Amino acid sequence: MNTKARGDWGEALTADYLRKRGYVIVAAKYRCRFGEIDLIAREGERLCFVEVKARSETEHGLPREFVTAAKQQKLRVTAQYYLSTHRLDDAPCRFDVCEIYGEPEREPDQIRIEYIENAF
């Protein structure tokens, strides 16, 4: 499976995970000139900017470790642009990371999801 297909699979799995917990998916693969945000979800009045990282192994580090300081800054700028263009400048928000461990061809009970609220 290529990187894009794995990312699409991880984002769809995360969106389902969030919906089951009462979140509303506002946008998927939001892109602008500053970058991309995998998912934007609403939990009550709060907007959650979600970075999804899917990995089959952790010998090179945990998925969350790949959300580097540079990536975090890019996500912040992209989120600020989203907020300003949607007139949501005062909306409460947070940045979350969803880690997915497993392979798409595995059974659902063999896939583990770790959802980290306020990851940075």
C-alpha positions as CSV (number, residue, x, y, z in Angstrom):
1,M,0.0,0.0,0.0
2,N,1.4,3.4,-0.9
3,T,1.7,6.3,1.5
4,K,-1.3,8.2,0.1
5,A,-3.6,5.1,0.3
6,R,-2.4,4.5,3.9
7,G,-3.1,8.1,4.8
8,D,-6.6,8.0,3.2
9,W,-7.3,4.8,5.1
10,G,-6.1,6.3,8.4
11,E,-8.1,9.5,7.9
12,A,-11.3,7.6,7.1
13,L,-10.8,5.4,10.2
14,T,-10.2,8.4,12.4
15,A,-13.3,10.2,11.0
16,D,-15.4,7.1,11.9
17,Y,-13.8,6.9,15.3
18,L,-14.6,10.6,16.0
19,R,-18.2,10.3,14.7
20,K,-18.9,7.4,17.1
21,R,-17.8,9.7,19.9
22,G,-20.1,12.5,19.0
23,Y,-17.8,14.7,16.9
24,V,-19.0,16.3,13.7
25,I,-16.5,16.2,10.8
26,V,-16.4,19.7,9.4
27,A,-13.6,19.2,6.8
28,A,-11.3,16.5,5.5
29,K,-8.0,17.1,3.8
30,Y,-8.4,20.9,4.2
31,R,-5.8,22.5,2.0
32,C,-4.7,26.1,1.5
33,R,-1.5,27.8,0.5
34,F,0.0,27.3,4.0
35,G,-0.5,23.5,4.3
36,E,-3.0,20.8,4.9
37,I,-5.0,19.6,7.9
38,D,-6.1,16.0,7.8
39,L,-9.4,16.5,9.6
40,I,-11.3,19.4,11.2
41,A,-13.9,18.2,13.7
42,R,-16.3,19.9,16.0
43,E,-16.8,18.7,19.6
44,G,-19.6,20.8,20.9
45,E,-18.4,24.4,20.4
46,R,-14.7,23.4,20.1
47,L,-12.9,22.9,16.8
48,C,-10.4,20.2,16.7
49,F,-7.6,20.2,14.1
50,V,-6.6,16.6,13.8
51,E,-3.3,15.2,12.4
52,V,-3.5,11.5,11.6
53,K,-0.5,9.2,11.7
54,A,-0.8,5.6,10.7
55,R,2.1,3.2,11.2
56,S,2.4,-0.6,11.1
57,E,5.6,-0.6,13.3
58,T,7.2,1.6,15.8
59,E,10.9,0.7,15.5
60,H,11.6,4.2,14.2
61,G,9.4,6.0,16.8
62,L,5.9,6.5,17.8
63,P,3.6,8.1,15.2
64,R,3.2,11.3,17.4
65,E,6.9,11.8,17.2
66,F,6.6,12.5,13.4
67,V,4.5,15.6,14.2
68,T,7.7,17.7,14.6
69,A,7.9,21.3,15.8
70,A,8.1,22.4,12.1
71,K,4.9,20.4,11.3
72,Q,3.2,21.8,14.4
73,Q,4.0,25.3,13.3
74,K,2.7,24.6,9.8
75,L,-0.6,23.2,11.3
76,R,-1.0,26.3,13.5
77,V,-0.6,28.7,10.5
78,T,-3.0,26.6,8.4
79,A,-5.5,26.4,11.2
80,Q,-5.3,30.2,11.8
81,Y,-6.0,30.7,8.1
82,Y,-9.0,28.4,8.3
83,L,-10.4,30.2,11.3
84,S,-10.0,33.6,9.7
85,T,-11.5,32.7,6.3
86,H,-14.5,31.1,8.1
87,R,-14.9,34.0,10.5
88,L,-14.2,31.8,13.5
89,D,-11.4,33.8,14.9
90,D,-12.8,33.5,18.5
91,A,-13.7,29.9,18.3
92,P,-12.2,27.6,21.0
93,C,-9.9,25.1,19.3
94,R,-7.2,22.5,20.0
95,F,-4.7,20.4,18.1
96,D,-5.1,16.6,18.4
97,V,-3.1,13.7,17.0
98,C,-4.6,10.4,16.1
99,E,-2.2,7.4,16.0
100,I,-3.3,4.3,14.2
101,Y,-1.4,1.1,14.7
102,G,-2.0,-1.7,12.1
103,E,-2.6,-2.5,8.5
104,P,-5.7,-1.9,6.4
105,E,-6.0,-5.6,5.6
106,R,-6.2,-6.6,9.2
107,E,-9.4,-7.3,11.1
108,P,-10.8,-4.2,13.0
109,D,-9.9,-5.8,16.4
110,Q,-6.3,-6.0,15.3
111,I,-6.1,-2.2,14.7
112,R,-5.4,0.1,17.6
113,I,-6.2,3.8,17.8
114,E,-4.7,6.2,20.2
115,Y,-6.3,9.6,20.2
116,I,-4.4,12.4,21.9
117,E,-6.3,15.6,22.7
118,N,-4.3,18.8,23.1
119,A,-1.3,17.1,21.6
120,F,0.5,20.4,21.2
